[in-house]
């Protein structure tokens, strides 16, 4: 009997396909519950500011461990003490509950380092 391995990318794509893009009212309600998050160009967006580069990079490194478990990765960018984050679910072509959950996780992680 031949066993075909399930690739992580295949499983993730299937998970995201079953995830629906949030409707306008759902998105508005979700964003209102997230401090400092906005929607910019169809993506959930926030800029974090830390005391210095070490804290900003520490935020990214700490969050990366939990993010990997979620199998839902942010678009993020670091310059000195700032980390800019954009979240979207590409397979759903918009913002989903996975993005909201990731935003909450990032906020919790940032709180510990700010």
C-alpha positions as CSV (number, residue, x, y, z in Angstrom):
1,X,0.0,0.0,0.0
2,X,1.4,3.4,-1.0
3,X,1.1,6.3,1.5
4,X,1.0,9.8,0.2
5,X,2.3,12.4,2.6
6,X,0.2,15.5,3.3
7,X,2.3,18.5,2.8
8,X,2.0,21.3,5.4
9,X,1.4,23.8,2.5
10,X,-1.5,21.6,1.2
11,X,-3.1,21.3,4.7
12,X,-2.7,25.1,5.3
13,X,-4.3,25.9,1.9
14,X,-7.2,23.6,2.6
15,X,-7.7,25.3,6.0
16,X,-7.7,28.7,4.5
17,X,-10.1,27.8,1.7
18,X,-12.6,26.7,4.3
19,X,-12.2,30.1,6.1
20,X,-14.5,32.8,4.8
21,X,-13.6,36.4,4.3
22,X,-15.3,38.5,7.0
23,X,-18.2,40.6,5.8
24,X,-18.3,44.4,6.2
25,X,-20.2,44.3,9.5
26,X,-18.2,41.4,10.8
27,X,-14.9,43.1,9.9
28,X,-16.0,46.5,11.5
29,X,-17.0,44.7,14.7
30,X,-13.7,42.8,14.9
31,X,-11.5,45.8,14.1
32,X,-13.4,47.9,16.8
33,X,-12.4,45.3,19.4
34,X,-8.7,45.5,18.5
35,X,-6.8,48.5,19.9
36,X,-4.7,50.4,17.3
37,X,-5.6,48.1,14.4
38,X,-7.0,49.6,11.1
39,X,-7.8,48.3,7.7
40,X,-5.3,49.6,5.0
41,X,-5.6,48.4,1.4
42,X,-7.7,45.4,2.4
43,X,-5.3,44.3,5.1
44,X,-5.5,44.5,8.9
45,X,-2.7,46.9,9.8
46,X,-0.8,48.1,13.0
47,X,2.5,49.6,13.8
48,X,4.1,48.6,17.1
49,X,6.7,50.8,18.8
50,X,9.1,49.4,21.4
51,X,11.9,50.9,23.6
52,X,14.6,49.9,21.2
53,X,15.7,47.4,18.5
54,X,16.2,44.5,21.0
55,X,12.6,44.8,22.2
56,X,11.2,45.1,18.7
57,X,13.2,42.1,17.5
58,X,12.4,40.2,20.7
59,X,8.7,40.7,19.9
60,X,9.1,39.2,16.4
61,X,11.1,36.3,17.7
62,X,8.7,35.5,20.5
63,X,5.6,35.9,18.3
64,X,7.2,33.7,15.6
65,X,7.0,30.6,17.8
66,X,3.2,31.0,18.4
67,X,2.7,32.1,14.8
68,X,4.3,28.9,13.4
69,X,1.9,26.9,15.6
70,X,-1.0,28.8,14.1
71,X,0.3,28.2,10.5
72,X,-0.8,31.7,9.6
73,X,2.1,34.1,8.9
74,X,2.0,37.9,9.0
75,X,3.6,40.3,6.6
76,X,5.8,42.3,8.9
77,X,8.6,44.8,8.7
78,X,11.1,46.0,11.3
79,X,13.1,49.2,11.4
80,X,14.9,49.9,14.7
81,X,12.2,50.1,17.4
82,X,9.2,49.7,15.2
83,X,7.4,46.7,13.7
84,X,4.8,47.2,11.1
85,X,2.3,44.4,10.6
86,X,-0.2,43.6,7.8
87,X,-2.5,40.6,8.1
88,X,-4.6,39.0,5.4
89,X,-5.6,35.5,4.4
90,X,-4.4,35.2,0.8
91,X,-6.5,32.1,-0.1
92,X,-9.7,33.9,1.1
93,X,-8.7,37.1,-0.7
94,X,-9.3,39.2,2.4
95,X,-9.4,39.4,6.2
96,X,-10.6,36.3,8.1
97,X,-11.0,35.2,11.7
98,X,-7.5,33.8,11.5
99,X,-6.2,37.4,11.0
100,X,-8.2,38.6,14.0
101,X,-6.9,35.7,16.1
102,X,-3.3,36.6,15.0
103,X,-3.8,40.3,15.8
104,X,-4.9,39.3,19.3
105,X,-1.9,37.1,19.7
106,X,0.5,39.8,18.5
107,X,-1.1,42.4,20.9
108,X,-0.7,40.0,23.9
109,X,2.9,39.4,23.0
110,X,3.7,43.1,22.5
111,X,2.2,43.9,25.9
112,X,4.8,41.8,27.6
113,X,7.7,43.7,25.8
114,X,6.4,47.3,25.7
